[in-house]
Amino acid sequence: MTQKKLPPPLMRRLVGSLLRDYRERAGLEPGVAAKRIGWDSTRQGRIERGTYRVSAEDIRKMLKAYGIEDEEAVHEMSAASNEPPRSGWWASYMGRISDALLDFIVLESRSTKIQVQHPAIIPGLLQAPGYVREIFNNPLHPDNRELSGMLSAVRMARQEVLYRPGAPVQLHALISEAALLHRFPNNPTVMKDQLRKLAEDTQRPNITIQIVPSDVPAYTAANNQAMTIMSFRHPWPTTVSIDDSLGGSLLDDSIRVNALSVMFDAIADLALPADQSRDLINSHLEERF
């Protein structure tokens, strides 16, 4: 049986992609750039594909060839390129969860700001433990019990970005009012715990929650899609995930990212302000429980 060949680690691939973008912005073909740096085009191509680790000195040479002086970028990219592939709490899940979900987790963990919009459920970073279990263990979910348990554990572990010492991620979440009305017939206390958690989260200085009311214009609902916009330190570009439970698909094309960012801001303008959203969450909690 042929063993599946693992792709290069995500951060090494991102370093290569960023170096390729710098080269293309300088108007250089790969062969011309390689000659200017003093190595062959094969090495250039493998670095840009993320196959090779690349040192700070080599990154500095490449950027100089492209007319760029940016020591902050050199430091960030060299550290990322040489980062051990099994660093982070997710290492034990490598090979057990999809590559798409693993890539999403790595990006999420490195984010400085996250904007998340979900038209149907509470976003994963704000889900209470019981809510997570019900989402993955419901009768309509096709996965087996073992996989459901693992995905539940992964989702809860992801929430560490909100509470990490010194630099918690700044989270802005847009949540449909319909998500506050969900029922779990086999465990009616789940939504009570979930609403209580949301109410508590609204008090955290790094979390902004806005509820999108059920009476927003129809075109808002038509353009709603589950997405996560992740922003990072320089020099990494903003990335959008079109979400699903197994990781979704990642977009970093600047035109599409900008369009989705504009859409997020438009929905946020139609959502209730943070203080009114907190009041609505508490109102649902008091009236129903």
Secondary structure as GFF3:
##gff-version 3
##sequence-region A 1 289
A	DSSP	alpha_helix	10	25	.	.	.	ID=ss1
A	DSSP	alpha_helix	30	37	.	.	.	ID=ss2
A	DSSP	alpha_helix	41	48	.	.	.	ID=ss3
A	DSSP	alpha_helix	56	65	.	.	.	ID=ss4
A	DSSP	alpha_helix	71	81	.	.	.	ID=ss5
A	DSSP	three_ten_helix	89	93	.	.	.	ID=ss6
A	DSSP	alpha_helix	99	110	.	.	.	ID=ss7
A	DSSP	beta_strand	113	118	.	.	.	ID=ss8
A	DSSP	three_ten_helix	124	126	.	.	.	ID=ss9
A	DSSP	alpha_helix	129	137	.	.	.	ID=ss10
A	DSSP	alpha_helix	145	158	.	.	.	ID=ss11
A	DSSP	three_ten_helix	159	162	.	.	.	ID=ss12
A	DSSP	beta_strand	170	176	.	.	.	ID=ss13
A	DSSP	three_ten_helix	177	181	.	.	.	ID=ss14
A	DSSP	alpha_helix	189	201	.	.	.	ID=ss15
A	DSSP	beta_strand	207	212	.	.	.	ID=ss16
A	DSSP	alpha_helix	218	223	.	.	.	ID=ss17
A	DSSP	beta_strand	227	231	.	.	.	ID=ss18
A	DSSP	beta_strand	239	242	.	.	.	ID=ss19
A	DSSP	beta_strand	249	251	.	.	.	ID=ss20
A	DSSP	alpha_helix	254	270	.	.	.	ID=ss21
A	DSSP	alpha_helix	274	288	.	.	.	ID=ss22
###
